[in-house]
């Protein structure tokens, strides 16, 4: 009889680079340990892959878990636990993404091993890992995404798929050339933002399907990272606009405060407000940094900028940041923003 010894417990910690690992969110007890790596699994990984001079740094990107359980589970371990909490299925606020990527690079330069995880080790984890590879290792956004997807085979050969997360990774390519300017701006007193207008271009095939649309503007204030606050909104009836007019909607919603991140929700209805045809989420805020020129940066403080962002419908998020948008009623969305840095900043 031939006896084959097999490894029944899979390797839950795929290695992306020599010092960089990823995983699904660590579990602290039954029954979560049946489907996710446990804290004990992580401890064994640290002992197996650690060296005499290497420490471990853990990046937890979840906002949905009780951090106190995780902290108690790691008591006595010589590791650093770093948290950049963000919501599942959504993009990490861009300022946090740059800060976390920079800290990840610092930890690796110190010789530490780094483990990055969110709920499933896919979206938010992939955002941070890919942005790090783009900003500090010189990879393109596409190459970083392919590498991440290939290395996490245990969770399926699937990398980042949510549109806003992919878009932010592409932005990292531009941030790579302007890290100095971004760092300088991030230290300046928070500016005021205003949403100047939203313009929707309809899909000709489905133009007559919807009767009304509601647009809501939401935000994560800097002092309430995990609390989505409704700021402003408008309801629009399509019958009030001529069919020939291809600019379906043109609105102005002034925002007189400072925000860490900002989201616009567009929901289309048919017949009555209880029948939703499609829903789009659009992350809009820190993108203005990507269009600033060095000469404009030098004019801060007392500067005002305006910019517009045009996105095809394929780049928009659907429900909970997914691709599930419903009926494609629009082809593209354009948003114009204004940014004003207060005097004395």
N, C-alpha and C positions, 0 to 999 in steps of 0.2 A: 504494500500500500504506500502510495506517495502522499505525503502531507504537505500542503502548501500553506505557508504562513503568510497571511495578508494583513495589511494595515486597514482595520475596520473603520477607524476614525480618520476622515480625510484631512488634508492640510487646509485649515480654515484661513490661513494667512499667506495668500500669494504675495510673492516678492516682485515689486515693480522695478526697482533698482537695487543695488547692493545693500543699501541701508533703509530702503523705503518699502513698507508693507501696507497692505490694506485688508480689511475684513468687514463682515457685517457687524452690526452693533453687538457689543459684548453683553451676555446675559448673566444674571446673578443668581438664578435659581430655576427650579423646575416649574412649569413645563418648557420655558423658553430655551433651556439647554438642549432640548431635542432638535431644535431647528436652527439655532445660532451658536456660535462659539461662546464658551463661558469665560469668565475671568480666570479660572484655573487653566483653561486652554491657553490663554494669553500668557499666564505666568510660565507655563512649560515652554512656550515659544521663546520667551525672553531668556530662559535658562539655556535652551538649546542653541540659540543663535547669538547669544551675548558673548562678549569677550571681557577680558580682565579690565579693560579701560573704557568699554562702551556702556553707556546708560541708555534707557529707553524713554522716548517722549511719545505720549499718546494724544492724538487729536480727536476729540469727540465733537462731531458736528450736529448732534441731535438736539432738538428742543423739546421732544416729546417724552423724554425719559427722566426719571427721578435721579438726579446726580448724586444725592446723598448715599444711595445704595452702592453706587459705583465707587465712591470715595472710600466707604467703609471696606469694600471688598479689596481695595488696593492698599489698605493700611499696612505698613511695614515693608512695602516695596520701594526700591530706590528708582522710582520713575517719576517723570513730570507729566501731569495731566493738564492738557490745554483744551479749553472749550471755546468754540465759535458756533453757538447754537443758531440754527436756521430751520425753517419749516420744511417738512417733507414735500417732495414733488415740486419745490420751487428753487429759484436761483439764490445762492448765497449773496447777501448784500455786497455790492462790488468793493466797497472800502474794506469790508471784512475779508473778502477773497484775496485782495492784494496783501493785506496785513498778515493773514495766515500763511500765504505762500512765502512771504519774506521770512517769517519766523521758522517755517519748515526748513528753508535753506540755511538759516543760522544754526539750527539744531544739527543738521547733517554736517555742516562745516566743523562743528564741535566734535564730530566723531560719533554722535549718538545714532542709534537705530530709531526709526519713526514708524508708528502704526497709526493709520488714518481710518476712521470708521464712521458710518452713519447708521441708518436703520438696516439697509440691505447691502451697504458697501458698493453702491452703484452711482446714483445721481450726485448727491452732495460730495461724496468721497471722490468720485471721478472728476468733479469740477475742480476741487482743490489740487488733486494729484496732477491733472492735465495742465492746469494753470501754472503750477510749479515747474513742470517740465518745459512749458513754453517760455516762461519768464526767465528761468535760471539755467536751463539746460539747452536752450536754443532750438528745441523741436518746434515744428509747425503745429498748429492746432489739430490738423488732420492726423499727423504722425503720432502726436501724444495720445489722441483718442484711440488710435489703432493699437498702440502699445498697451494702454490700460485695458482695453477689451481682451486682448490676447493673453495677458498675464493672469487675469482673474478667471481662468477656465473653470474652476470649481463651482462658480456661481453661474456658469453658462457663458459662452463667448459673446458677451454683450456689454458694451460700455455705456457711455452717457447717451441718452436718447431724447430728453426733454429739451424743447427748442430754446427756451431762455437760457438754460444751462450751457448748451452748445454755443449760443451766441456770446455769452460771457467768456467762454474759453477762447473764442476767436478774438475778442477784445484784448485778451492777454497778449496777443501778438503785438498790438499797438502799444500797450502799456510797457512792454519790454523796452521800447525806445524812449520812454518818457517817465521812467521810474522816479527820477529826481524831481520833475515837476509835480508828479502826483503826490510824492511825500510832502513837498512844500505846501501844496494846496490843502492836504488833509489836516495840516496843523493850523490852518487859518480858521478864524471864527466862522461858524456855520452860516452860509449865505441864505438868502430867501429865494425860493423857487416859485415860478408861476407857470401853469399849464396854459399856453396861449390858445391853442385850438387843436381839434382832432378832425381829420378829414378821412372819410371812408370812400374807397372806390369799390363799386358793387361788382358782383359776379353776374355777367349778362344772363346766364342761364337761370339763375335763381333770384333775379331782381324782384319779381313780383310775389315771392313766397311769404315775406315777412311784413307785418303790419306796424310794428313798433320796435323801438330799441331803447334800452336803458343803459346809461353810462354811469358808472360809479368810480370815484377816485378814492383810493385807500392808501394808508401809509403805516410804516413801522417807525414811530418816533424813536430817537436815539435812546431815550430813557425808558422805553417800553418795547424792547426788541421783539418779544413774542406776542405782542398785542396788536392786532390789525385794527386800525381805527378808520371809520368811514368819515371822509372829509367833505365831499360834495358829490352831486349827481344831477342828472337831467334825464327826462323821458321825452322821446321824440316819436311823433306819428308820421310814418312815411307818406301818408295820403296828403300831407300838407306841402309836399314838394313835387314838382313836375317830374315825370318819368325821364324826360330828356336830360335833366340835370345830372351829370355824372358825379358831382360833388354832393353826395347824399347828406352829409352832415358836417356842419362847421360851427363849433361851439367855443365859448371861452369860459374857463373855470379858473379864477385867480386863487392861488394858494399863498397865504401870507405867513407861512411858518417854515421851519427848517426840519428836514426829515432825513433819516438814514437811508430809507428806500421808499419807493413809491410805486403803486400798481394801479392800472386802469382796467376795469372790467367792462366789457361790452357784451350785452345779452340781448339776442334778437327773439321776438315773439311772433306768433301767428294766431289770429283769431281772438285770443284773450291772453292775459298776462300769465296764465297758468300753463300755457303750452310753449315751451322754449325750444326753438329750432337750433340755436347754436350759442356758444359762449366762448369768449376769447379773453385771456389775461395777457396784459402787456406790462413788462417791467420797464420803467422809464427813468431813472433819475441820473445816476452818476455817469451816464454815457456822455454827458456834456464835456467831461474831462478829456475825452478822446478827440475832440475837435479843437481844443485849445492850442494855439501856437505859442512858441516860446516868447514872442514879443507881447502877446496878450497876457501871459503869466507875469511878465515884468510890470504890467500896469496895475496889478493888484497891490493894495486895496483900492476901494472906490471904483470897482469895475462892474460893468454889466455886459452880459453876453446873451445872445439868442441863437438857438440852433434848431434844426428840425431833423427828425429821424423818420425814414420811410422803410417800412417792413412789409415784405410779402406775407400773404396769409400762412404760408408754410412755416414761417418763423415765429408765428404767434402761438402762445400756449393755449391749450384747451382746458377742460375741467381739471382742477388740481395740478396744473402744469403739464398735463399729458398731451397726447396728440388727438384726443377725443374731443373734437370741436363741434360735432354735429354737422348740419348741412352747410356747405361752403357758400355763405351768402355774400362774402366780401372777397375781393382779390388782394387788397392791400390796405394798410392803415398808415397815415402820416400824422406825426405829433410834433408840434412846435413848442419849445420850452424857452423860458427866460430865466436867467440866473443873475442875481445882484449881490455883490459882496458889500456888506455894510461898512460905513466909514469907521475908521479906527480899528479895523480888523487886522 
